[in-house]
Amino acid sequence: MNKVIIFILIIITLSFVLGETNEADGLVCKIKSQDCSEVFNAFMDAKKNWKEMPESFNSLFVSLFFNYC
């Protein structure tokens, strides 16, 4: 049950952070470094508490993080 709650919280956090992106020249999105840091810390906490995190979720986060941060 805790794993599901953590997963939902991370998705909500990502949606808020990605919702605050600003389009710049060349359709490049930028996120404040503080927001990236908070999302990364939330992901690392979830990964620490969620020993068997699905690889698909892990790769989704990595893809989003490197594309927007």
N, CA, C and O of each residue as an XYZ file, in Angstrom:
276
protein
N       0.826     -1.195      0.000
C       0.000      0.000      0.000
C       0.869      1.258      0.000
O       0.566      2.228     -0.694
N       1.953      1.236      0.783
C       2.840      2.395      0.824
C       3.488      2.649     -0.527
O       3.722      3.799     -0.900
N       3.779      1.580     -1.261
C       4.406      1.724     -2.572
C       3.480      2.460     -3.530
O       3.925      3.303     -4.309
N       2.210      2.142     -3.469
C       1.236      2.793     -4.346
C       1.124      4.273     -3.994
O       1.062      5.119     -4.886
N       1.099      4.584     -2.722
C       1.002      5.978     -2.283
C       2.226      6.763     -2.731
O       2.100      7.884     -3.224
N       3.408      6.181     -2.562
C       4.642      6.852     -2.986
C       4.624      7.082     -4.488
O       4.986      8.160     -4.960
N       4.202      6.072     -5.242
C       4.134      6.190     -6.699
C       3.199      7.326     -7.104
O       3.538      8.131     -7.971
N       2.035      7.391     -6.486
C       1.063      8.439     -6.803
C       1.621      9.816     -6.452
O       1.443     10.767     -7.213
N       2.292      9.929     -5.313
C       2.872     11.212     -4.920
C       3.949     11.674     -5.895
O       4.051     12.864     -6.196
N       4.743     10.743     -6.382
C       5.778     11.114     -7.351
C       5.142     11.583     -8.651
O       5.582     12.570     -9.241
N       4.106     10.877     -9.101
C       3.427     11.284    -10.331
C       2.807     12.670    -10.168
O       2.886     13.493    -11.080
N       2.200     12.931     -9.028
C       1.609     14.248     -8.777
C       2.693     15.319     -8.771
O       2.516     16.393     -9.346
N       3.820     15.022     -8.117
C       4.928     15.974     -8.075
C       5.439     16.269     -9.474
O       5.673     17.424     -9.828
N       5.613     15.217    -10.271
C       6.081     15.415    -11.647
C       5.090     16.244    -12.456
O       5.491     17.095    -13.250
N       3.802     15.997    -12.255
C       2.811     16.752    -13.026
C       2.840     18.231    -12.658
O       2.670     19.088    -13.525
N       3.057     18.541    -11.363
C       3.160     19.945    -10.970
C       4.416     20.581    -11.549
O       4.375     21.704    -12.051
N       5.522     19.868    -11.479
C       6.775     20.422    -11.986
C       6.709     20.606    -13.490
O       7.100     21.652    -14.006
N       6.216     19.596    -14.198
C       6.135     19.704    -15.650
C       5.077     20.714    -16.070
O       5.159     21.285    -17.157
N       4.091     20.935    -15.220
C       3.079     21.941    -15.511
C       3.622     23.356    -15.421
O       3.037     24.284    -15.979
N       4.739     23.528    -14.721
C       5.346     24.843    -14.560
C       6.428     25.121    -15.593
O       7.126     26.131    -15.497
N       6.578     24.246    -16.577
C       7.614     24.464    -17.584
C       7.264     25.659    -18.449
O       6.093     25.943    -18.702
N       8.262     26.327    -18.880
C       8.081     27.494    -19.751
C       8.714     27.192    -21.091
O       9.861     26.752    -21.168
N       7.948     27.434    -22.159
C       8.507     27.200    -23.486
C       9.437     28.350    -23.838
O       9.105     29.519    -23.643
N      10.596     28.003    -24.354
C      11.577     29.000    -24.774
C      11.802     28.846    -26.273
O      11.121     28.056    -26.927
N      12.740     29.586    -26.808
C      13.054     29.473    -28.233
C      13.458     28.046    -28.557
O      14.175     27.404    -27.789
N      13.002     27.561    -29.684
C      13.354     26.204    -30.088
C      12.565     25.138    -29.352
O      12.956     23.971    -29.344
N      11.457     25.526    -28.734
C      10.599     24.598    -27.985
C      11.356     23.839    -26.905
O      11.071     22.670    -26.647
N      12.311     24.497    -26.280
C      13.060     23.889    -25.181
C      12.355     24.268    -23.892
O      12.076     25.443    -23.653
N      12.070     23.283    -23.068
C      11.406     23.542    -21.790
C      12.453     23.645    -20.696
O      13.421     22.885    -20.664
N      12.243     24.586    -19.813
C      13.169     24.749    -18.700
C      12.380     24.665    -17.406
O      11.266     25.179    -17.308
N      12.966     24.016    -16.424
C      12.368     23.909    -15.100
C      13.360     24.518    -14.124
O      14.570     24.381    -14.299
N      12.866     25.176    -13.117
C      13.747     25.750    -12.108
C      14.593     24.644    -11.490
O      14.112     23.532    -11.273
N      15.844     24.952    -11.210
C      16.751     23.937    -10.666
C      16.262     23.431     -9.314
O      16.486     22.269     -8.975
N      15.604     24.280     -8.543
C      15.081     23.850     -7.246
C      13.996     22.787     -7.433
O      13.943     21.821     -6.672
N      13.134     22.954     -8.435
C      12.091     21.971     -8.708
C      12.701     20.645     -9.134
O      12.250     19.581     -8.710
N      13.735     20.713     -9.979
C      14.407     19.483    -10.409
C      15.016     18.766     -9.215
O      14.944     17.541     -9.110
N      15.606     19.526     -8.333
C      16.226     18.944     -7.145
C      15.180     18.271     -6.262
O      15.417     17.181     -5.741
N      14.031     18.907     -6.091
C      12.966     18.336     -5.262
C      12.414     17.053     -5.871
O      12.159     16.084     -5.157
N      12.231     17.046     -7.182
C      11.726     15.845     -7.850
C      12.746     14.720     -7.745
O      12.386     13.572     -7.485
N      14.015     15.048     -7.945
C      15.064     14.036     -7.852
C      15.123     13.454     -6.443
O      15.244     12.240     -6.279
N      15.037     14.313     -5.423
C      15.066     13.826     -4.039
C      13.859     12.945     -3.734
O      13.990     11.932     -3.047
N      12.689     13.321     -4.237
C      11.493     12.495     -4.027
C      11.652     11.139     -4.696
O      11.258     10.115     -4.139
N      12.232     11.134     -5.894
C      12.465      9.873     -6.600
C      13.446      8.991     -5.836
O      13.224      7.788     -5.701
N      14.525      9.580     -5.339
C      15.522      8.794     -4.604
C      14.931      8.234     -3.310
O      15.230      7.100     -2.936
N      14.097      9.014     -2.626
C      13.429      8.515     -1.421
C      12.508      7.352     -1.760
O      12.474      6.347     -1.049
N      11.766      7.494     -2.848
C      10.863      6.415     -3.258
C      11.655      5.175     -3.635
O      11.267      4.056     -3.300
N      12.761      5.376     -4.328
C      13.585      4.241     -4.753
C      14.169      3.515     -3.543
O      14.294      2.290     -3.540
N      14.525      4.287     -2.516
C      15.078      3.706     -1.295
C      14.016      2.877     -0.569
O      14.309      1.801     -0.048
N      12.787      3.385     -0.539
C      11.704      2.713      0.177
C      11.017      1.639     -0.656
O      10.347      0.763     -0.108
N      11.176      1.698     -1.947
C      10.485      0.784     -2.853
C      11.535     -0.103     -3.504
O      12.008      0.179     -4.604
N      11.888     -1.166     -2.819
C      13.012     -2.025     -3.210
C      12.831     -2.637     -4.597
O      13.811     -2.815     -5.322
N      11.609     -2.958     -4.973
C      11.365     -3.621     -6.250
C      10.623     -2.696     -7.214
O       9.589     -3.060     -7.774
N      11.168     -1.501     -7.395
C      10.545     -0.538     -8.299
C      10.562     -1.089     -9.727
O      11.604     -1.539    -10.205
N       9.424     -1.054    -10.403
C       9.393     -1.551    -11.786
C      10.377     -0.786    -12.670
O      10.519      0.431    -12.552
N      11.041     -1.504    -13.539
C      12.027     -0.883    -14.428
C      11.373      0.160    -15.335
O      11.999      1.159    -15.689
N      10.119     -0.072    -15.708
C       9.430      0.883    -16.579
C       9.265      2.242    -15.889
O       9.401      3.285    -16.528
N       8.972      2.226    -14.583
C       8.836      3.485    -13.852
C      10.190      4.170    -13.731
O      10.300      5.385    -13.891
N      11.212      3.383    -13.449
C      12.560      3.931    -13.324
C      12.984      4.601    -14.633
O      13.498      5.719    -14.618
N      12.775      3.931    -15.751
C      13.179      4.495    -17.043
C      12.321      5.707    -17.414
O      12.817      6.640    -18.045
N      11.041      5.703    -17.031
C      10.172      6.851    -17.281
C      10.694      8.079    -16.550
O      10.779      9.162    -17.128
N      11.044      7.909    -15.280
C      11.554      9.035    -14.508
C      12.854      9.558    -15.105
O      13.021     10.764    -15.286
N      13.772      8.647    -15.410
C      15.067      9.064    -15.959
C      14.867      9.840    -17.258
O      15.522     10.858    -17.487
N      13.969      9.361    -18.098
C      13.688     10.040    -19.359
C      13.127     11.442    -19.119
O      13.585     12.406    -19.732
N      12.143     11.559    -18.235
C      11.552     12.865    -17.937
C      12.570     13.808    -17.315
O      12.642     14.985    -17.667
N      13.356     13.274    -16.386
C      14.322     14.107    -15.672
C      15.360     14.682    -16.629
O      15.660     15.875    -16.576
N      15.910     13.842    -17.502
C      16.952     14.320    -18.402
C      16.402     15.196    -19.528
O      17.134     16.020    -20.076
N      15.134     15.033    -19.880
C      14.551     15.879    -20.921
C      14.168     17.263    -20.414
O      14.183     18.227    -21.179
N      13.825     17.374    -19.132
C      13.316     18.638    -18.618
C      14.227     19.332    -17.616
O      14.023     20.509    -17.318
N      15.220     18.636    -17.091
C      16.095     19.255    -16.081
C      17.495     19.453    -16.618
O      18.363     19.960    -15.907
